[in-house]
Amino acid sequence: MINVNKIREDFPILNREVNGKPLIYFDNAATSQTPKQVIDVIVDYYSNYNANIHRGVHTLSQEATDLYEAARLKIQEHFNAKHSYEIILTSGTTHGINLIANGFSSLLQRGDEVLVSALEHHSNIVPWQMLCERTGASLKVIPMNENGELIMSAYDSLLSEKTKLVFVNHISNALGTINPIEEMIKKAHQVGAAVLIDGAQSCPHIKPDVQELDVDFYVTSAHKMCGPTGVGMLFGKEEWLNKLPPYQGGGEMIDQVTFEKTTYAGLPHKFEAGTPNICGGIAFGAAIDYMNTIGFDNIASYEHELLSYATMQLLNIDGLKIYGTAKDKTSVISFNIEGIHPYDIGTILDKMGIAVRTGHHCAQPIMDFFKIPGTVRASFAFYNTKEEIDALVKGVETAKMMLS
Ligand code: C6P
C-alpha cells in the first residue's frame, strides 16, 4: 500500500510553486523527481568523499571507489545480473545503446538484418541506422496497430536466419505500451539473434530480472527512477561483452599501453573509459534503495489506479482523443483535443503550475503513424495523487474553452 502523503514529504520540489500555483508534476516520463534520501547522498558525497576512483592509494580515493563499486553491486542485485562485471555504468540509456551499436560494427555485414520496433524513441533508432550505414546491414521495422501494440504476427514473419539483432523498448515513452519482451526475446533467440531492451521507461515502474528474461543487453537511465541525470547502466551478458570491442579509448579501460600496442582492461572497465560520474553512480544506488523501500508491486498497483482514474476522467472531455490504448499499459497518457495544437494546451497548463510534455516525445515515427504533429503527454509517478489528476482535467477543460 502506498501512503502518498508520506511519500510526498520525501520530495522537496513538490512543495514549490510554479506561476503562483502549487507544482503538479506530470512529466515523470521525461525525468522523475529526486527524493531527499538521494539528495542527501549527493550532498554527503561532495561533502565527505569527493575523489577520483580506481586510481589513488589515498584514503579518500579508496572510500569513493568502495562507494562506487558498492553501487554497482546494488545495481547488479536489483536487475539480478549473474556477475557485477556485466553491469557497465554509463551516462544513460542513449550512451548504452550507442556503445552496443558501435560494438556491432565489426560483427555485421551486408545481407544481415536488424529489427527495430515501430514504438521506439529516437535513441533506439538513430544509432542502429548509423550502424547499418557503416556495415551495409538492413533495418526492418516491426509494425504496430492503432492501439499502439506491436503486431506479433509481423514480428514472426520478419524474423529469419538473416536477423542478427532485435532492439525494442520494454515500455514506450510516447504511448505507455508495455511490450511483450519475454516472447520477443525467446523468438529472437530461436533464430540466433541477440536482443537489446531499452528499459528507460520500464525501470521506474517494474523491476526487470535480466536472467529470467534471458536478455542479451538491457539499458536504462537513473534519472527516470529517482536518481540523478547523467548516469545509467548497461547490462550485457558476459559472453557478448567479451566479444564486443571497447567503445571509447582512454584512462581506466586499459591494461598496458605502449606506442606500439594497447591491451584492454577486463570487464567492466573495458567499457568505462575516463573518469565516470562517480557521485551519480553512488546516487543511482541510493535511488534503487529508495524505490525498493516503496516496493515495485506497490508502485505498479498505485500507478495503475492513477492511470485508470485519469483515463476515465480525461475521456469525459468532448473531442479529447487518447493515443496509445494498449491492453498492457503503464501510467502515461498521450492525448490531443480536436483542432488544438498540443503545445498550446501545454502552455496553458504550465500557467496553472501543471507540468506536462508536449510535442513528438523524441518518437517522430509514432507521430507520423497517427498523422499528428505531437501530443500532450501526462505521465504519472507513485508520488502523484488523484487530486492532481482532477486539477489536470480541469486545466485541460479550461485550455479547451480558451483555445476553441
Ligand atoms: N525519454 C522522454 O521524455 P536518456 O536521454 O539517454 O536518459 O534516455 C533516452 C531515452 C531512451 N529510450 C526511451 C524509451 C526514453 O524514453 C528515453 C528518454 C524522455 O520521453 C526524454 S526524451
Residues whose N, C-alpha, C, O or C-beta is under 5 A from the ligand:
A	BS01	C6P	A29 A30 G92 T93 T94 H95 H121 S123 N169 I171 N173 D198 A200 Q201 S221 H361 C362
